Amino acid sequence: MNEYPDWDGDKTPHTNDKAEVTKTRAATNIDAIEVRGGKYRGATLDGVFELVNPPTAKPPGRVLVRCSWFGVTPPTTYPQLDISGATVIKKLNYSGQVVDDISA
């Protein structure tokens, strides 16, 4: 289930320390985490992220989140958000706004 366009190696930046949450979307009854200080491709991020594989998401470390990077899906999988140094709150059966895109 990939709802974002594929990575474009000629246009999509591999890293960007200025990237931030630029778009959110409504979600209903999902497993999510609220993150303060997560890391992804050089950026430090705050927000509520939908977990792709909630049963296998075991903080701390990296978790797979359902969102895009500059409007596309990274080459191999959804973004793997590093939450090892972040403040994280699990939100089971969450309904509300979640991060949909990280860009600058």
HELIX and SHEET records of a PDB file:
HELIX    1   1 PRO A   54  THR A   56  5                                   3    
SHEET    1   A 4 ALA A  43  GLU A  50  0                                        
SHEET    2   A 4 GLU A  20  TYR A  40 -1                                        
SHEET    3   A 4 THR A  87  SER A 103 -1                                        
SHEET    4   A 4 SER A  68  TRP A  69  1                                        
SHEET    1   B 2 ARG A  62  LEU A  64  0                                        
SHEET    2   B 2 GLN A  80  ASP A  82 -1                                        
END                                                                             
